[in-house]
Amino acid sequence: MKIVILDGSAANPGDISWEKIESFGDLTVYDVTSPDQLVERAKGAQICITNKTAFTAEVIEQLPDLKYIGVLATGYNVVDLKACTRHGITVTNVPEYSTFATAQMTVALLLELTNNAGLHSDSVKDGDWVRSPQFCYWKRPLTELWNKNAVVFGYGKIGRRVAQIFKALGMNVTAVPHHMPKNKEDDGIRFAPAEEAFADADVISLHSPLTEETKDLINKESIKNLKDGVIIINAARGPLVNEEDMAEALKSGKVAGYAADVVSVEPMKADNPLLTSPNTILTPHTAWAPRETRIRLIDMCAENIKAYLDGTPINKVN
């Protein structure tokens, strides 16, 4: 059986073994695959593994031997599911592998905005503390999170984890789930619709999938209704936030800080307005990237393949 991994260097730049996937057949791993290379590289393969390499209907038409696509991620919008179903191709994803790492990154982004640890470390290394007439100093205002109102938009596994950590920091936490439960709270975490929850938020953390409903959730109009000085964290999907509108809000001070591990187009474009926005922290989509997390991802991908070959597919998305 021929197996091809099309963009393996993102999940495994060389620090993890592909052995578990290799055990299923003749494996070829490409670090990166461009759209014009895809058909040639996938030709003859029964199994293809992709992270961000897109399988359009046009591509699928040219791969008659393909029987299975394993998405090495939770999101699977890079695959045309309808075309796969027409051609009898099974598509699977890897859900919930990065819950702990993404929650950890979310809190790291929030703490960097409120405590400015990186800024002050750089300042100390530049000699500012050596030259200081006082025993301490700070380059930007610091924010205590205790008793602040935090809103977690999206209450899946990651949102729940983030809400628990926020609560442990002493924050008043309100969650906005996709479907409002009958109970008004869960273990001290209150539930409310977005408009109500956002109005009183000091911190908003986004943990929703990207859908027609959630695209541009944070935009010029919704920002107008937020408290002055709100902090917004996005470790979910870049297009949840209208970046032009966010840049304006940061420049005006309406939004006190924005920290994101994702942007609307990745890799980031040179003209992205967030690059020149004040009080902004940007990381290159690394929430999922701890080695432990990536090992879990590859292990779960191998489990998906085994289940498919055994005739009992799991994590099937089409």
N, C-alpha and C positions, 0 to 999 in steps of 0.2 A: 504493500500500500504506500502510495506516494503522499507525503505530508509536507506542506510548505508553510513556513512562518514568514510573513511578508515585511514586518517592521519590528523585528525583535529587539533592537537596541534600546528602545524606550523602556521596556520592562526588564530587559536583561542586557546591560552593556558589557557583560562578561564576568560578573561576579556571582552568577547563579548557573546551575546546570540545567540543560534541557533534557536530561536523561529520562525523566518520566514520560515526556511526550515522544521522545525518540524510540521508546520501547514498543510503540504501536506500529512502526513502519520505517520506511526510508525517508529520513528527515533532512530537509534543506532549510537553512535559516538565512534570511536576508536582513541586514540591519535596517535598511530603509528601501522602500519601493515607490517609485513615482508612478503616476497614472499611466504613462505610456509604456512602463515596464511590466505592469500588472499581469496582463493576459499572457504574455510570453512566459513569465515566471510561474504562473499558476497552471499553465497548460499541462494536462495529464494528471494533475493532482486530484485525489479523492477528498482530501481534507486540506483546508486552508485556515490558517490562524491569522487574524488581523487585529490590530488595535485601532488605528486611525485610517488605514488604507481602505478606500471606499469601493464597495462592490455595488455598482449601479446595475440596472437592468441590462444595459448594453454590454457590460462586462460579463455578466452571468450568461447571456446568450452565447458567448464565445467559449464557454467552459463546459462542454457536455459531460466530462468525466467527474465534475465536482458534485459531491454528495453531502458535504458537511462544511459549514463555516463556523469556527469558534471565535467569538469576539473576546479578545483578551482585555476586557473592560466591563463595566456595568452598563454603560450606554451603548446602544446598538444602532444608532441612527445612521451609521456609515454603511449599513447593508440594506438594500431594497428587499424588504421581507416579502412583499407580494410576488416579486419576480422569483424569489427563492422557492416560495410555496408552489408556484406554477411549475417549476422545474424539479420539484421533489427534493429540494435541498434543505436539510435541517440546519437551523441557526440557533446557537446557544450563546449566552453571556455568562459573566461571573458576578453575581450580585453579592453585595455586603462584605466583600473582602477587605475593604479599606475603612470600615466604620471607625475603628480606634484611631488610626493615623489621621483621618480627615478631621475628626473631632479635636485631636491634638493640635493640628495645624490651625484650626479655627481659633482656638484659645491663644495660640502663639501669636497670631495676627492681631487679635484684640489686645493682648498684653503689650505688644510692640507699640501699638497706637497710644495706649494709656500710660506706659512706663518709659518708652523711648530708650530701651536698654541698648540697642545698637548705636543710636545717635550718641549716647553718653560714653559708651565704650570707645567709639572713634574719637570723641573729644578728649578723653583721658589720654589716649595713645598719641594724640597730637600735642600733648603737653599742657592742655588747659588746666588740669588739676595741679600740676607742678607750679604753675604761675598764679594759682588762685590765692587771693588774700584771705579767703574764708575757708573753713574746713569742708564745706560742701557748696555745690552750685547746681543749677539745672538750666538746660538750654531751651527747653520748651515746658509749658505747664504739664504737670502730672495729674492723673485722674484716679481717684479711688473708686473701685467698682462696687463696694459694699452698698446695698440699698438702692442701687440704680435699677431701672426698669429695662429688662432685656426681653426682646421678642425673637423667638425662633420660628422662622417661616419654613414650614415643612417639618413633619413630625414622624419621619421614618426612623430607621435604626440610627443614622447619623444625627438627625435632629434630636432624638431622645437622649443620646449620649451627650451632646452639647448642652442640652437643657440641664442635665444632671450636674455637669461641671459648673455651669453658670450658677446654679443653685448653691453648689458648694462654695462658691466665691462670695456668697451672701447677697446675690442679686434676686430681685423679684422677677420671676420668669413667667412669661405668657407664650404659649405655643399656638401657632396657626396651622392646624392639620388640614390635609386635603379634604377630608370628610369630617365634619364636626361631630364628635362623639356625644352620646347622651349625657355622660357625666361632665360637669363643668370644670373638673380638675383631675389631675393624676399625680399622686404623691407630692402635693404641694405646687405642682405646675398647672397654672390656670390655662383654660382654652378660650379663645375668642376669635371672631372673624378679623381679617386683616385690617380693615379700615379702623376698627375700634382699637385693636392692639397697637397699630403703628402710631396712633395719635399721641400716646403717652410714652413712647419708647425713647430711652436714652441710647440703647444699643439694639441694632437689628442684625440678625445673622441669618443668611439665606441658605436653605438646605432643600430646595425643591428641584425636581426635574425640570427641564426646559420643555414647555408645551406652548400651544397657541395662547393659553390663558396667562402663562407666567412670563412670556417674552416681554421685555421692557416693563417688568413689574415696578421697578424703581425708575421713574421718569420725572419730567419737569412738573407734571401735575401732582403726582403722588408725593414728591419731595415738598411741595408747597404746604401740604397738610401735616408734615412732620414737625417735631419740636426743633427749635433752633439749637444747633450744636450736637445733633445726633451723630452717632458713629455707626457705620454700616460695614459689615463683613460679608464677603462673597467667596466661599470655598465650594460652590456648587457648579454653576454654569455662567459663563461670561455674559451671554445675552439676557440674563435676568435683569441686568442693569443697562440702561441707556447711557453709554459712556460720555457722549457729548453733554447730556443733561447733568450727569454726575460731575464732570469737570467744571461746569458753570457753578454748581452748588458748592463745590470745594473752594473755588476762587472767591465766591461771595461770603463764605463762612457759614452758610446755612447748614451744610454738612461739615462737622468738625474734623472728620477723618474717614477715609475709605481704605480698606485693606482687602486685597483680592489675590487669590491664587489662580484665577482664571480671567480671561478676557474674551471679547466677542470673536476675534479671529486669532488662531494660534498656529504657528508662532506669531508673536505680537507684531503688528505693523508699525513702521517707523513714525507714522502720522497719528497713532493712537493718542487722543487728547489726554489720557491719564498719565502719559510719560512726563508731561510738564505741569501736572496739577499739584498744588500744595497739599501737605498732610495726607499723602498717599503712600501706601506700602504695596508693592507688587512682587509676587513670587511666581516663578515659571511653571505653574501647574505641577507642584511637587508634593501635594498633600498625600498622594498615594504611593510615594517613592521610597519610604524606608525599606531597607533590604528585607526585613521580616514580612512586610506587607506584600512585596513583590514575590517572595517565595510562596506565600499563601495564594496569590493570584495564579501563579503557574501550576501549583499543585491542584487547585480547583479546576483549572482548564483541563488538566490531565484527567481528572475525575469525570468531567463532562464528556471527554472523548471516550473513555472506557464505558461509560453508561450508554452512549450512543452505539458503540460497537457491540455491546451486549444486548441491544434491542430495547433498552429501557431508558431513553434519553431524559436527562434532567436539565433544568434551567433553559428549556426550549422557549424561544420567543416568537416563533411563527407557527 
